[in-house]
C-alpha cells in the first residue's frame, strides 16, 4: 500500500500563499517566490514537458515526491481559484492547460458535481462532492499500491491531517517573509507530528514529518 | 566588534510562547515544551550552576550563543511578566532568583525608571526607558567587543530586526504545535533574511539567518 502525503512550500511565517490571491496571482502577493526553488529543477521541468534543469539535493527531494505517485487530491480553490457553480467559474479547467503536470488521476474536493475531465498525458480531473474520506477512497482505487498526494491548499491538508488520514507531511521552508496570506499550521488541534528527516540546500530547508496516529 | 544576535525557540507555527501567559506559566500553555531540548544540555546546566548534562549538536549550538556573550537585552514582559509601575509588579526581580544565568549586564526595555539591580554571579539588571537604540548603545559599552543577545520577547526581537540593528537571528524549530500564542515573524515589513546555516538534531532544527542591511 502506498502512503498518503502532503508536500508544500512555506514561508518563514508558515504561509503557503501570500495575501490577496486573484486569478492573475493565484498564490497571492509574492506567493510565487515560495516556489522559485522548484522551477529550475530537472524534476519539475520533466513532467512539464521541458528538458534540462538543475540536479542536486532539491531535485532529489522533488523526484521522491513523484517517483511513486498514483493519484492526487486537491481542494477546489487550488484547482481553479473559484467556488460555486462550475458554469460560473472563470477558470473551470484549472491552471495547467491541455497537458497538466500530474499525469495521474486528480480528485478535486468540491460542493458542485461535474463529470470527469480527461486531459492529455494521463491526467484526469475527477470531482468528488461527498467529502475527504470518499475522495481518498476513490484515489486509493485509482492509485492501486502507489502513493497519493494531497496537493493543497492549506485547508485540504489540514483536514486530512486532523482526520488521521495523512501519513506524512513535508514542508519546504523558504527563507522569505510574505507578511500575510494563508497559513499551513492552523486548525490542527490534536495533531502530533514526528520529525523524520531534514535536508538543507542553499534555497530551502526540507523537513519531513510522520503524522502520529 | 561583537555581533548583535537573537536566538529563540519556535513551534512549527512560529510561536515563541503558547496562549495565555501567566505568572505561573510565563510561556503560556505548553510554551515550556519549546525549551525541553535546552534543559538537558550541559551548556544550559553550567550557567545555571549545575553539573553534567548532554553534549552533541544541540549543546554545541547552545555553547556558541554564550561563548562570547557580553550583554543581554530583553523586554520588560520577558523580564518580569508585568507592566507599569515597578512597585506594583508582583515579580519585580525577574524569574531567575539570586544568581541569574546571564552572568553579564542585562538591559531591560521599560517605560518605568528604576535603579540598577545587582545580582550574584555577574548579572546586573539595568532599566532603559529611552528606547531600543539607547539600550543597544549602553549594552555595547558594557559588552566592549563581545556579542550582545536580544533575548526576547518576540516584540523586542522584531523591533531590533526592523530597525536594522540586529545582525543575526537563530531559530530552533521544535516539531510541536501550540495552537496559539505569540508569533516571532510578525510586524517585519521590509526585513530580508539570508539563511546561513542549518543544523538538525533529533530534538530541534536550528536555522541561522543573517539580517540583510
HADDOCK unambig.tbl for C-alpha pairs under 7 A between the chains (distance, minus, plus):
assign (segid A and resid 13 and name CA) (segid B and resid 14 and name CA) 6.32 0.50 0.50
assign (segid A and resid 13 and name CA) (segid B and resid 185 and name CA) 5.58 0.50 0.50
assign (segid A and resid 14 and name CA) (segid B and resid 13 and name CA) 6.34 0.50 0.50
assign (segid A and resid 175 and name CA) (segid B and resid 193 and name CA) 6.53 0.50 0.50
assign (segid A and resid 175 and name CA) (segid B and resid 194 and name CA) 6.70 0.50 0.50
assign (segid A and resid 175 and name CA) (segid B and resid 195 and name CA) 6.29 0.50 0.50
assign (segid A and resid 176 and name CA) (segid B and resid 193 and name CA) 6.76 0.50 0.50
assign (segid A and resid 179 and name CA) (segid B and resid 189 and name CA) 6.67 0.50 0.50
assign (segid A and resid 185 and name CA) (segid B and resid 13 and name CA) 5.59 0.50 0.50
assign (segid A and resid 189 and name CA) (segid B and resid 179 and name CA) 6.68 0.50 0.50
assign (segid A and resid 193 and name CA) (segid B and resid 175 and name CA) 6.54 0.50 0.50
assign (segid A and resid 193 and name CA) (segid B and resid 176 and name CA) 6.75 0.50 0.50
assign (segid A and resid 194 and name CA) (segid B and resid 175 and name CA) 6.73 0.50 0.50
assign (segid A and resid 195 and name CA) (segid B and resid 175 and name CA) 6.30 0.50 0.50
assign (segid A and resid 198 and name CA) (segid B and resid 200 and name CA) 6.80 0.50 0.50
assign (segid A and resid 200 and name CA) (segid B and resid 198 and name CA) 6.80 0.50 0.50
